[in-house]
Amino acid sequence: MKMQAKLSDLLIKIREYVDRQGYVKGTRYLYIAGINDLRRHFERCQQTKYLRNLAWERVLERRREYECGEIAYATFMYTWKVAEMLEQCFTAGYITQTRSKRWDSEHLCDTYERLLADYEREKIEHGYSVNTLTGERSAIRLFLLYLENKGITDASKVRRNDISAYIPIISKENPAGISGILSRLRAFFRHLISKNIVDETLILSLQLQAAVRKKVRFGFSSVEADSILDAVDRSKNVGKRDYALLLLARYTGLRAVDVINLKLRDIDWNNSEIRIIQHKTKRPLILPLENNVGNAIAEYIMQARPNSNCPEIFLRTRAPYQSLGHGNGSVITRKYAKRAGVMWKHDEYKGFHSFRRSIGTNMLAANVPLSTISEVLGHSRIDSTKPYLSADMANLKMCALPLDGFECVKEGLR
């Protein structure tokens, strides 16, 4: 969007977005009330152009009115929601279904908000998805907040020692994810360098080689997987959806993102096949559609799926009827695992992906070649299949060498 935009144009886009979502009457009314409230506020201030500070000023006024008991929480909340949608529409040019931030969370200054929005807009123009940018935004935002707290509100003032001082902070708070954070910050700094905002030597401070912590991720046993599926109440619409989704994971081993993104056109019912382009590898994958899986999906589509033009199969059960978020697969798995009494330790790293792990481990235990397992699971490289060796505990025990013939010299170990 242009840096000067008419408020009325932005509000029209928001109203059109709200109308498309299929909200119930009460929710739609609250959104429209928020739109009208901000429109009247700008009119009182005799301002026709969108100004972030002016919109936020009204949000703060509504917050004070709510805290004084003058208005309901929903009245304040939907003014806030519309203000956030205005900002997103203005800076990025699109509106997405997102939850409001915590009220007491820190906000970036206008300069950094515009800088971050410009970076996201450029990424989207180069084919990045909004969901991919969510993780990048979080890492970059935390770094910019760190700069603000140091009194640096101009990116051109950043120096190498500022970056060097930040790395120990994030390595302490998130040691397992330090490599990913540094990668996202490097991408952001390459953008700043291309805009001649910072010196190209700054990126050298982000070239550290972080140690990689290897994790052994386990799959569900057949008993655990069946218990999770049995815990689903299929008499309800949400149960029909969740059962089909989990059954798909149980028998195909598709990644969560590919299950969530599975579209109606991806199923070839005549040939009982699933045909997709994998989100992670961008490679085509064709899998057989088992009868029980196909029947569960068909039952959901015909009896429980909301009436929506959304191309994805699995949708929200409440308006707006759109596709599930990428994290919903894990949430659904944990929900029914808890209901089934399937528990695991924190360091076992189980979740939605464990269905995929189970398929790989079971095939390995059945002496299926790694190349075949790699093909079934849609790996782009056979090396991606090798971690399944570490989860095959039964066969790993057979590889253990006996200690016969080794004299124990420590008294305490005899």
VMD Tcl script that draws the C-alpha trace (Angstrom):
set ca {
  {0.00 0.00 0.00}
  {1.08 3.62 -0.48}
  {2.42 5.42 2.56}
  {-0.48 7.89 2.20}
  {-3.85 6.13 2.12}
  {-7.41 7.30 2.58}
  {-9.01 5.94 5.71}
  {-12.27 5.31 3.86}
  {-10.53 3.06 1.30}
  {-8.96 0.96 4.06}
  {-12.23 0.68 5.98}
  {-14.01 -0.49 2.82}
  {-11.43 -3.27 2.42}
  {-11.93 -4.29 6.06}
  {-15.72 -4.29 5.66}
  {-15.42 -6.46 2.54}
  {-13.11 -8.85 4.40}
  {-15.53 -9.12 7.33}
  {-18.46 -9.78 4.97}
  {-16.57 -12.65 3.31}
  {-15.84 -14.47 6.57}
  {-19.39 -15.64 7.28}
  {-19.42 -14.42 10.89}
  {-22.58 -14.87 12.94}
  {-24.78 -11.78 13.20}
  {-23.48 -10.70 16.62}
  {-19.78 -10.91 15.66}
  {-20.38 -9.10 12.38}
  {-22.23 -6.35 14.27}
  {-19.26 -5.86 16.63}
  {-16.82 -5.56 13.72}
  {-19.03 -2.99 12.00}
  {-19.33 -1.06 15.28}
  {-15.53 -0.99 15.53}
  {-15.23 0.23 11.93}
  {-17.75 3.02 12.52}
  {-16.13 4.00 15.82}
  {-12.74 4.58 14.20}
  {-14.32 6.34 11.21}
  {-16.11 8.81 13.53}
  {-12.91 9.37 15.52}
  {-11.01 10.39 12.39}
  {-13.91 12.64 11.33}
  {-13.83 14.43 14.72}
  {-10.11 14.99 14.19}
  {-10.83 16.25 10.65}
  {-8.43 13.68 9.20}
  {-9.18 11.72 6.02}
  {-5.77 10.01 5.70}
  {-4.90 6.96 7.77}
  {-2.55 7.72 10.67}
  {-1.45 4.91 12.95}
  {-1.05 7.18 15.98}
  {-4.57 8.53 15.56}
  {-6.07 5.03 15.38}
  {-4.10 3.90 18.42}
  {-5.19 7.02 20.28}
  {-8.81 5.89 19.91}
  {-7.95 2.35 21.04}
  {-6.36 3.76 24.20}
  {-9.47 5.90 24.83}
  {-11.71 2.84 24.53}
  {-9.41 0.90 26.84}
  {-9.73 3.58 29.52}
  {-13.53 3.60 29.10}
  {-13.59 -0.18 29.55}
  {-11.40 -0.01 32.67}
  {-13.75 2.60 34.13}
  {-16.75 0.35 33.47}
  {-18.27 2.72 30.89}
  {-18.27 0.22 27.99}
  {-18.24 -3.56 27.59}
  {-15.01 -5.42 26.93}
  {-16.25 -6.48 23.47}
  {-16.77 -2.84 22.48}
  {-13.15 -2.05 23.29}
  {-11.86 -5.33 21.82}
  {-13.42 -4.84 18.39}
  {-12.18 -1.28 18.09}
  {-8.75 -2.71 18.83}
  {-9.22 -5.53 16.30}
  {-10.22 -3.11 13.55}
  {-7.25 -0.85 14.39}
  {-4.91 -3.84 13.97}
  {-6.57 -4.73 10.66}
  {-6.16 -1.13 9.51}
  {-2.45 -1.26 10.29}
  {-1.98 -4.57 8.48}
  {-3.96 -3.44 5.45}
  {-2.04 -0.16 5.31}
  {1.48 -1.57 5.73}
  {1.26 -4.99 4.09}
  {-1.67 -4.61 1.72}
  {-3.54 -7.67 2.99}
  {-5.66 -8.78 5.96}
  {-5.31 -12.14 7.69}
  {-7.20 -13.83 10.50}
  {-4.92 -13.30 13.50}
  {-5.39 -13.09 17.23}
  {-4.84 -9.75 18.90}
  {-1.58 -9.39 20.77}
  {-1.57 -9.32 24.53}
  {-2.62 -5.85 25.67}
  {0.49 -5.43 27.80}
  {2.89 -6.65 25.08}
  {5.55 -4.26 23.85}
  {4.91 -2.36 20.63}
  {7.53 -1.35 18.09}
  {8.01 2.29 17.25}
  {6.53 3.51 13.96}
  {9.94 3.50 12.23}
  {10.58 -0.15 12.98}
  {6.98 -1.15 12.19}
  {7.33 0.38 8.72}
  {10.74 -1.26 8.27}
  {9.37 -4.68 9.19}
  {6.28 -4.20 7.01}
  {8.46 -3.22 4.04}
  {10.54 -6.37 4.52}
  {7.43 -8.58 4.68}
  {5.93 -6.93 1.62}
  {9.08 -7.60 -0.40}
  {9.15 -11.23 0.75}
  {5.54 -11.77 -0.32}
  {6.30 -10.26 -3.73}
  {9.04 -12.90 -4.07}
  {6.63 -15.76 -3.34}
  {6.86 -16.18 0.44}
  {3.64 -17.18 2.17}
  {2.13 -15.19 5.04}
  {2.48 -18.23 7.32}
  {6.21 -18.54 6.56}
  {6.72 -14.92 7.51}
  {5.06 -15.39 10.90}
  {8.13 -17.08 12.38}
  {10.47 -14.57 10.76}
  {8.46 -11.66 12.11}
  {8.71 -12.97 15.67}
  {12.52 -13.29 15.56}
  {13.04 -9.93 13.88}
  {10.56 -8.15 16.14}
  {12.36 -9.34 19.29}
  {15.65 -8.02 17.90}
  {14.12 -4.63 17.07}
  {12.59 -4.42 20.57}
  {16.06 -5.13 21.96}
  {17.43 -2.20 19.93}
  {14.63 0.06 21.16}
  {15.36 -0.82 24.77}
  {18.97 0.20 24.11}
  {17.72 3.55 22.82}
  {18.41 2.75 19.15}
  {15.34 3.67 17.10}
  {17.16 4.11 13.78}
  {18.45 0.94 12.08}
  {21.28 2.90 10.44}
  {22.72 3.46 13.93}
  {23.16 -0.27 14.64}
  {26.77 -1.35 15.16}
  {28.47 -4.74 15.29}
  {28.82 -4.63 19.06}
  {25.02 -4.21 19.36}
  {24.53 -7.46 17.43}
  {27.33 -9.25 19.30}
  {25.73 -8.33 22.61}
  {22.35 -9.68 21.47}
  {23.56 -13.16 20.48}
  {24.35 -14.35 24.06}
  {20.86 -13.20 25.11}
  {19.01 -15.28 22.53}
  {21.38 -18.25 22.89}
  {20.53 -18.36 26.60}
  {16.76 -18.02 26.07}
  {16.50 -20.34 23.07}
  {19.62 -22.52 22.72}
  {17.93 -25.11 20.50}
  {16.64 -22.52 18.02}
  {19.64 -20.23 17.76}
  {20.52 -21.38 14.21}
  {17.05 -20.55 12.91}
  {17.01 -17.15 14.62}
  {20.39 -16.18 13.16}
  {19.23 -17.29 9.71}
  {16.14 -15.06 9.93}
  {18.14 -12.09 11.15}
  {20.63 -12.54 8.29}
  {17.77 -12.44 5.79}
  {16.48 -9.23 7.39}
  {19.92 -7.63 7.32}
  {20.37 -8.55 3.66}
  {17.17 -6.59 3.04}
  {18.52 -3.60 5.00}
  {21.80 -3.77 3.07}
  {19.93 -3.80 -0.27}
  {18.15 -0.60 0.84}
  {21.48 1.00 1.86}
  {20.21 1.33 5.43}
  {23.09 -0.53 7.12}
  {26.67 -1.38 6.20}
  {27.19 -4.80 4.61}
  {29.86 -5.73 7.17}
  {27.20 -5.96 9.91}
  {25.99 -9.30 8.60}
  {29.36 -10.82 9.50}
  {28.32 -10.66 13.16}
  {25.51 -13.10 12.38}
  {27.67 -15.74 10.67}
  {28.29 -17.75 13.84}
  {28.09 -21.52 13.52}
  {25.72 -22.63 16.26}
  {26.06 -26.11 17.68}
  {23.27 -28.40 16.54}
  {21.45 -30.41 19.19}
  {20.37 -33.75 17.80}
  {16.94 -34.87 18.93}
  {15.63 -38.40 18.77}
  {11.95 -38.13 17.89}
  {9.79 -41.16 18.57}
  {6.67 -42.34 16.80}
  {3.47 -43.58 18.37}
  {3.14 -47.31 18.91}
  {0.23 -49.00 17.16}
  {-1.60 -49.20 20.49}
  {-1.06 -45.49 21.18}
  {-2.15 -44.44 17.69}
  {-5.31 -46.56 17.87}
  {-6.11 -45.22 21.35}
  {-5.86 -41.64 20.11}
  {-8.21 -42.37 17.22}
  {-10.66 -44.20 19.49}
  {-10.83 -41.14 21.75}
  {-12.48 -39.05 19.02}
  {-16.24 -38.50 19.37}
  {-17.36 -39.02 15.77}
  {-20.98 -38.13 16.50}
  {-20.07 -34.42 16.39}
  {-18.98 -32.38 13.40}
  {-15.65 -31.44 14.97}
  {-15.08 -35.12 15.75}
  {-15.71 -36.15 12.14}
  {-13.15 -33.58 11.02}
  {-10.53 -34.51 13.59}
  {-10.98 -38.25 13.02}
  {-10.47 -37.88 9.27}
  {-7.46 -35.65 9.82}
  {-5.80 -38.00 12.33}
  {-6.63 -41.09 10.27}
  {-4.98 -39.44 7.28}
  {-1.83 -38.88 9.33}
  {-1.97 -42.42 10.74}
  {-2.07 -44.19 7.37}
  {-0.25 -41.83 4.98}
  {2.46 -40.24 7.13}
  {1.87 -36.85 5.53}
  {3.39 -33.87 7.28}
  {1.03 -31.70 9.32}
  {1.35 -28.79 6.89}
  {0.38 -31.04 3.97}
  {-2.63 -32.46 5.81}
  {-3.81 -28.99 6.82}
  {-3.30 -27.70 3.25}
  {-4.91 -30.74 1.57}
  {-7.41 -29.48 -0.99}
  {-10.54 -31.04 -2.44}
  {-8.87 -31.30 -5.85}
  {-5.91 -33.25 -4.37}
  {-7.98 -36.42 -3.97}
  {-8.48 -38.61 -7.01}
  {-11.53 -40.59 -5.88}
  {-11.72 -42.67 -9.05}
  {-8.19 -44.00 -8.65}
  {-8.09 -43.89 -4.83}
  {-5.02 -41.65 -4.76}
  {-3.84 -38.50 -3.04}
  {-1.79 -36.21 -5.30}
  {-0.05 -33.20 -3.77}
  {2.91 -30.88 -4.15}
  {4.66 -31.09 -0.80}
  {4.91 -27.80 1.06}
  {8.41 -28.47 2.42}
  {10.19 -29.94 -0.60}
  {7.99 -28.55 -3.43}
  {8.13 -32.06 -4.93}
  {5.07 -33.99 -6.18}
  {3.90 -36.94 -4.11}
  {1.31 -39.60 -4.98}
  {-0.01 -41.85 -2.19}
  {-2.70 -44.54 -2.14}
  {-5.95 -43.59 -0.43}
  {-6.94 -46.42 1.91}
  {-10.66 -47.24 2.05}
  {-11.02 -46.37 5.75}
  {-9.25 -43.05 5.25}
  {-11.28 -42.20 2.15}
  {-14.54 -43.09 3.89}
  {-13.69 -40.87 6.88}
  {-12.82 -37.92 4.64}
  {-15.97 -38.42 2.56}
  {-18.12 -38.59 5.70}
  {-16.64 -35.30 6.93}
  {-17.07 -33.56 3.57}
  {-20.68 -34.67 3.08}
  {-21.97 -34.46 6.65}
  {-19.84 -32.06 8.69}
  {-17.79 -29.70 6.53}
  {-19.13 -26.11 6.61}
  {-20.51 -24.64 3.40}
  {-17.51 -22.67 2.18}
  {-15.70 -21.78 -1.04}
  {-12.39 -22.45 0.70}
  {-10.43 -25.04 -1.36}
  {-8.92 -26.78 1.68}
  {-10.71 -29.88 2.98}
  {-10.30 -29.32 6.72}
  {-11.92 -26.09 7.92}
  {-12.64 -24.29 11.16}
  {-15.92 -25.29 12.80}
  {-16.78 -21.65 13.52}
  {-16.90 -18.62 11.25}
  {-14.87 -17.57 9.43}
  {-14.95 -20.97 7.73}
  {-11.40 -21.08 6.48}
  {-8.50 -23.50 6.62}
  {-6.93 -24.51 9.91}
  {-3.69 -22.97 11.10}
  {-0.44 -24.89 10.71}
  {-0.21 -25.50 14.46}
  {-3.66 -27.06 14.73}
  {-2.41 -30.54 13.88}
  {-0.34 -30.69 17.08}
  {-3.14 -29.15 19.14}
  {-5.64 -31.75 17.91}
  {-3.18 -34.60 18.54}
  {-2.46 -33.49 22.11}
  {-6.17 -33.07 22.80}
  {-7.08 -36.66 21.96}
  {-3.85 -38.13 23.32}
  {-4.69 -36.60 26.70}
  {-8.26 -37.89 26.45}
  {-6.93 -41.38 25.62}
  {-4.42 -41.33 28.45}
  {-1.45 -41.46 26.07}
  {1.34 -39.62 27.85}
  {4.94 -38.88 26.96}
  {7.89 -37.18 28.57}
  {8.97 -33.66 27.63}
  {12.15 -34.89 25.94}
  {10.39 -37.52 23.80}
  {9.21 -34.87 21.31}
  {5.95 -36.55 20.38}
  {3.05 -34.94 18.55}
  {1.37 -34.92 15.14}
  {4.67 -35.79 13.44}
  {4.80 -38.99 15.51}
  {2.28 -40.61 13.16}
  {4.77 -40.04 10.35}
  {7.59 -41.36 12.52}
  {5.59 -44.51 13.24}
  {5.23 -45.30 9.56}
  {8.95 -44.80 8.91}
  {10.02 -46.84 11.95}
  {7.57 -49.67 11.25}
  {8.73 -49.92 7.64}
  {12.33 -49.98 8.81}
  {11.55 -52.74 11.31}
  {10.00 -54.72 8.45}
  {13.34 -54.49 6.57}
  {11.97 -52.10 3.94}
  {14.96 -50.39 2.20}
  {15.70 -46.79 3.16}
  {15.25 -45.72 -0.46}
  {11.66 -47.05 -0.45}
  {10.88 -45.41 2.91}
  {12.28 -42.14 1.58}
  {10.02 -42.36 -1.48}
  {6.89 -43.16 0.55}
  {7.51 -40.31 2.98}
  {8.36 -37.87 0.20}
  {11.89 -37.04 1.34}
  {13.96 -35.07 -1.15}
  {17.18 -36.73 0.09}
  {17.72 -40.20 1.53}
  {19.72 -38.60 4.37}
  {16.42 -37.22 5.65}
  {15.30 -40.81 6.29}
  {18.35 -41.83 8.32}
  {17.13 -40.29 11.62}
  {14.50 -43.05 11.70}
  {17.34 -45.45 12.45}
  {17.84 -43.79 15.83}
  {14.19 -44.39 16.75}
  {14.26 -48.13 15.94}
  {15.05 -49.14 19.51}
  {14.44 -52.88 19.02}
  {17.01 -53.23 16.24}
  {19.43 -50.80 17.85}
  {19.64 -53.10 20.88}
  {20.79 -55.88 18.56}
  {23.70 -53.68 17.50}
  {24.99 -53.27 21.05}
  {28.36 -54.97 21.65}
  {28.74 -57.29 24.65}
  {31.16 -56.30 27.42}
  {32.48 -59.82 27.96}
  {36.26 -59.86 28.05}
  {36.62 -56.25 29.23}
  {38.07 -56.17 32.73}
  {36.41 -53.67 35.04}
  {39.09 -51.79 36.95}
  {36.88 -49.42 38.96}
  {35.96 -50.89 42.32}
  {32.65 -49.05 42.45}
  {31.44 -50.57 39.18}
  {32.12 -54.22 40.08}
}
mol new
graphics top color blue
foreach p $ca { graphics top sphere $p radius 0.5 }
foreach p [lrange $ca 0 end-1] q [lrange $ca 1 end] { graphics top cylinder $p $q radius 0.2 }
display resetview
